[in-house]
Amino acid sequence: MSMYEIRSVDLKKVPGNDFIEFLRIEIPERKGYGPVRFARVRYALNGDHNEQENGLPMDLGKGIFTATLEDEELDGISREELQKTLRRAAVEIVKIVREKLDPPSILKSILKDYPHLKYDERYSKPPDVLKCRVTDPKSPRQAEDIFEIAGRLNVATHENYQVLYGGNSSNDDNFDKVWTWFSLRKLNFQKVNSNKK
């Protein structure tokens, strides 16, 4: 059984030209960890709307295509014009993918494996601060769950979220088992806010 599933995102709104039309991007998603940064863009050539056999590989982290068309595929378009089209398209594709695969959506998907937890929309400030709450105070839980969730979110978003967790406890409690909330904060969130003073 494969550890990966393919998530497909429509790209028909991405501007191409008479030569190339962008159809969709296929993003491998590692089960339980979310999408990886390398994907394949499916396209059609010369206005015939027929998908080409080979897609164009793309690095979503860098926002660039990592390969281009072969010379025999150019058919009347200059390599320079193709590169300009691909650069413009890459910017739009990254925007579309980020909207579809934003950190709250990824976190909600991860939380399906933790039925005692839920994403707290009210106190979150995405994408910089993501808060979660325990749904049932009697549910068994471990602090390791939080760090595992943070690790999975970091892998899926290619960001560095740090953990903060808390709740009410007494001296006899093992705090790692009685916490009631946690937040995931981007590492640079404090720096960005302090610079705005």
Residue pairs with C-beta under 8 A, 6 or more apart in sequence:
3 30
3 31
4 28
4 29
4 30
4 31
4 36
5 28
5 29
5 31
6 26
6 27
6 28
6 29
7 26
7 27
7 28
7 29
7 35
7 101
8 24
8 25
8 26
8 27
9 24
9 25
9 27
9 96
9 97
9 100
9 101
10 23
10 24
11 22
11 23
11 24
11 25
11 41
11 42
11 93
11 96
12 21
12 22
12 23
12 24
13 92
13 96
14 22
14 89
14 92
14 93
14 96
15 88
15 89
15 92
16 22
16 43
16 85
16 89
17 77
17 81
17 85
18 46
18 47
19 45
19 46
19 75
19 76
19 77
19 81
19 82
19 85
20 43
20 44
20 45
20 77
20 82
20 85
21 43
21 44
21 45
21 47
21 49
22 41
22 42
22 43
22 89
22 93
23 42
23 43
23 44
23 51
24 41
24 42
25 39
25 40
25 41
25 42
25 58
25 93
25 96
25 97
26 39
26 40
26 41
26 42
26 55
27 35
27 36
27 39
27 60
27 97
27 101
28 35
28 36
28 38
28 39
29 35
29 36
30 36
30 155
32 110
32 113
32 152
33 110
33 152
33 155
33 156
34 101
34 106
34 109
34 110
34 152
34 153
34 155
34 156
34 157
35 60
35 101
35 106
35 156
37 59
37 60
37 61
37 158
38 57
38 58
38 59
38 60
38 66
39 57
39 58
39 60
39 97
40 55
40 56
40 57
40 58
41 55
41 56
41 57
41 58
41 65
41 89
41 93
42 51
42 52
42 55
43 51
43 52
43 55
43 56
44 50
44 51
44 52
45 52
45 73
45 75
46 75
56 65
56 67
56 68
56 69
56 86
57 65
57 66
57 67
58 64
58 65
58 66
58 90
58 93
59 65
59 66
60 94
60 97
61 158
63 90
63 91
63 94
64 87
64 90
65 86
65 90
68 79
68 82
68 83
68 86
69 82
71 79
74 82
101 156
102 126
102 127
103 126
103 127
103 130
103 153
103 157
103 159
103 161
104 119
104 121
104 124
104 126
104 127
104 130
106 153
106 156
106 157
107 119
107 130
107 132
107 149
107 153
107 184
108 119
110 149
110 152
110 153
110 156
111 117
111 118
111 119
111 132
111 149
114 145
114 149
115 135
116 134
116 135
116 136
116 139
116 140
116 141
117 132
117 133
117 134
117 135
117 141
117 145
117 149
118 132
118 133
118 135
119 130
119 131
119 132
120 131
120 132
120 133
120 181
123 129
123 131
123 183
124 130
124 131
124 183
127 157
127 159
127 186
128 185
128 186
128 189
128 192
129 183
129 184
129 185
129 186
129 189
130 153
130 161
130 183
130 184
130 185
131 181
131 182
131 183
131 184
132 149
132 181
132 182
132 183
132 184
133 180
133 181
134 141
134 167
134 179
134 180
134 181
137 180
140 177
141 177
141 179
142 176
142 177
143 165
143 175
143 176
143 177
143 179
146 163
146 165
146 179
146 182
147 163
149 184
150 161
150 162
150 163
150 184
153 159
153 161
153 184
154 160
154 161
159 186
159 187
160 186
160 187
161 184
161 185
161 186
161 187
162 184
162 185
162 186
162 187
163 182
163 183
163 184
164 182
164 183
164 185
165 179
165 181
165 182
165 183
166 179
166 180
166 181
166 182
167 175
167 178
167 179
167 180
167 181
168 178
168 180
169 175
169 178
169 179
